[in-house]
């Protein structure tokens, strides 16, 4: 937290937040913003994986009337809307290469143009990027620009998974109970000790987001003042390990002659999809990536196989 406080005190340093899905990267980014001299200015967040590539450029940079077929009026992009505040680019690893080049110029020169416009505009906002996948791997696979990676990776903050923060689980759980109970007008509602123990034993593949949802449901279904283990419904949220005994899960074997990293990644993906019965959302959570990332990896693998077949 000391480094985070130092980062907040710095007005312009670029920050890269790295952590599994659900570890609270946006919440952490908001905390940096709130503790900074920019706190009174806008905080603008965008999920780079949630917006189609054709719309993402306009969302980031804005557009002038006539910039493309449906551009009938002027639109201010998020870099412009943020003003002197903070722009949080979540899942930045999913940015298309074309937009990575444009983002690099924004980060380096602190200037941008609306689509269809000729006027350069100064960027005053701080940029915080978030990722749940390895940008280093993306650079090695030519999916992420090395120069952009180095520009974003000025101050790197690693957010540990909730299962690695056992002491934080009761604190966060009680906070969520208090917040949701107050909104329901049930200020006396609290967690029983057995419930706290159950929460501490859970593996939390969905991290803080999963904990928040579990508590929100428990507040709704609990009729008394004490939340008991059966209110938490953790038995239907069990963690599925990627590698375990053949009877209970998937096993990835590496032969003596070796196996490429890409082959191991592909096998891990298909093993996990098999463990979840084809549920891509659940598989993505176990793998610690977003569903769009998982879908893209499956698509890339299929393209690579077709290329190999065509050349053979």
N, C-alpha and C positions, 0 to 999 in steps of 0.2 A: 504493500500500500504506500510505502514511502516513495517509490519511484512514480506511482500514479499521482501522488500529490505534487511531486516535482514537475511532472508533465503538465498537470493542470495549471501550475504557476507560469509555465512558459506559454506565451501567447500563440505561437505559430508552428511549433514543432509538429511534424506529421507522426501519427501513431498507427501501429499495426497491432490489432487485437487478434490473438490466435487461441482457438478453443473449440471443443466439440459443440455440436448443435445443442442449444438449450442452456449453455453455461452462462448466459447473461451478457453477451458482448454488447448488445445495444444498451442495456441498463448501465453497463460499465462506461460506455461512451457518453451516455447522458450524465453520469456522475462526474466525468472529467470536464464536460461542458459546464455543469452547474458549479463546479469548484473553480472555474477559470474566470478571467476578466471578461469573457464573452457571455457570461451567464444571462445577461439581460437581452441578448440577441437570439435569433431563431436557432433551434436545433432541428436539422432536416435529415431524415434517415431514408435510405432507399435500399431495397433488396435487389441486388444486381441479377439474381437468378429468377426472380418472380415476374420480371417484365420482359416481353418479347424483344428480341434484338432490334426489330424495326422501330420500336417505340422508345427504347432505352436512351438513344442518343438525344432525342427531343426532350425526354424527361430530365436529362442531366444538363444540357446546354440551352434548351429552349429553341424556338424557331420563329422566323419572320413569316408574315402572310405570303402564301404562294411558294414556300420552301419545298412543299410536296403537294400531292393531289388534295389531301384533306386539310391542309394548313390554311384555313380561312381567316384566322386572326392571329395576333401576336401572342406567343406563349413564353413566359419567363421560366427558365430552367431552374433546377434545384440549386445549382451553384450561385445563381443570381438571387433566388428567393432567400438563401441563407444569409445574405448580406455580410455582416461582420461576425456571424455566429459560427456554427460547426456543421459540416457535412459528414454524415456517417455512411460509408459505402459498405454495406454488409454483403457477404459472399462475393468479395471482389474477385476471387479466382474464376468466377463464371463470366467475367467480362469478355466479350468477343475480342479477338486480336485487333480488329480495326479500332474499336473503342479504347483498347489499351494504349494504342499509339496517341490518341487524342488526349486521354487522361494524363499520359506522361508529360505532354506539353503543358497542360494545366498545372500539374504539380511543380514542374521545373520553372516555367515562366510566370506562373500565377496570372495567366490571361486566358480568355476563351472567347469564342464567337458563337452566337446563335446560329442554328441551321438556316441557310439562305441569307445570312447577314454578312456584312463586310466590316462592321465596327468591332474592334477588339475591346473587351471589357475586362477590367481588373478583378481578380479574385482576392477577397479579403478574408474569406472564411478559412478556418482550420479544417484540414481533412483528416478524418480517422477512418481507417479501413478495417474490416473484419473478415476473417476466413475460418472455416472449419476444416479445411484441407491444406496440405502442404504446398505452399507456393514454390518452395525449392524443387519439389517433384514436378510441379507444373513447368518450371523453367527447364528442368532436365528433359522433359517430354516435349518441349517447344510449344506448350500450350499457354505459357505466361511469359511475358517479356522480362528478360533479366534486368534491363535498365529500369523498368517500372518497379520491379521487386525491390531493387536497391533504394529507389526513391521513397517507397512506402515504408520500408523496413528501417526507418531512422530510429524510432523508439519502439521496441517490440515488448508487448506485455502478454504473457502466457496465462490464460485463465484455466485453472485445473478443473477436471471433471468433478461433479458433486460427490461421487464415490471416493474421491481422494481428499475430501474435506469433511470427514465425519463429524468433527466438532461444530461445523457450521449447520448441519442438518437440523438439530433442534431449534437453533436460533432462527433460521429461515422459516421453518414450519410454524413456529409460534408467531412470527411476524405475519405470515399469510393467514393464519387463523384469526388473528386480531383484526387484520384489514377486512377480510371477508365477513367476519362476525359483526363488525360494526356496521357494514353496509346492509346487513340483514336485521339490524336492531337487536342483536343477541350478544351483548358485551360480556356476559358471564361464561360464554362458551370457551372451553380450553381443551388441550390434549391431555389424555390420561398417560401415565408412565408407560403402560404396555404399548400404547400407540407410538410413543417416542421410540421405544426399543424396536418396534416393527419398522419404523421409518429408517432407523440407523442400520438395520440388517439388509434393507433393500439395495439393489445395485444401481438404480437410477440411470438406465440407459438414455432417458430423455432429459437428464440433468435437472436444472432449476425449473425449467418450463414444466416438466412432468410433475415435480413436487408441487408446484403452484396449482396445477390442475387437480391433483389428488386431494389437496386440502380444500379447494373450492367445492369439489363434489362432497367431501365429508361434511362440510358445514351445512350443505343443503339437506343431506339424508339423515343427519343426527337430530333426534328429537329432544334429547336431554341437554345437559350442560357440559357433558364430558364426551369427547370424541374417543370411541373405542376402536380397536384394530379392525373389527368387521366393517366399520364405516369407511375405512381407507381403501378397501377393494384392491389391495396389493397383490392378492393371489392371482388376479387376471392380468398382472403387469410384470410377470416374471422376466428376468433377464436371460437371454439365450446366448451363451458363450459361443464364439466363433469356432474354437477348437476345443473339443472334448472327446469323450469316449465315443466309438462308432455307434453304440446303441442309443446315445442321447443327442448326438449332434454331428457336425461335419468335421472331417479331418483333412488337413492339407499336408501332403507328403512331399518332401523334396528328395529326389533320388541322389545317389552318390555322384552321378555325372553332372548334377546341378540342374537348375531350372531358372529361367529368366524372371526378373522382377515382375515384368508385365504379365507373364503366365501365372505367377503367384497371385497377383492382384485380380486377374480375371477369374481364377479358381475361387478366390475368397468371395468375390461378388456372387458367383453362381451357387456356391455352397450356402451362403447366407440367404439368398433368395429361396433355395430349397428348404432351409430350416423354417422360414416364415410361410411356407406354403404358397409362394408366389406373390406375397404381399410386398410390393416395392417400397411403400412408405415405411413399413416395419423394418425391412432390410436396410434401408437408408439410415434409419435411426441407430441400428446396431453397428453399422459401419462408420457412424459418425460423420456422415455426409448428408447433403440435401437430396430430396427425391429428384430434382432436375439434374443434379450432378450424376446420380446413379443412372438416370435415363440416358444422359449424354455418353457415359462410359459404355453402356450397352450398345448404343448406336455406333460409337467409334469402333468397338470391337467387331461389330457386324460388317462395317465398311472395310476394316483391315482384312477380314476373312475373304470378302468378295474380291479384294485386290489380289490376294495370294492365289485364289482359285483362277482368276482371269489370266495371271501371268504364268501359271503352271501348264 
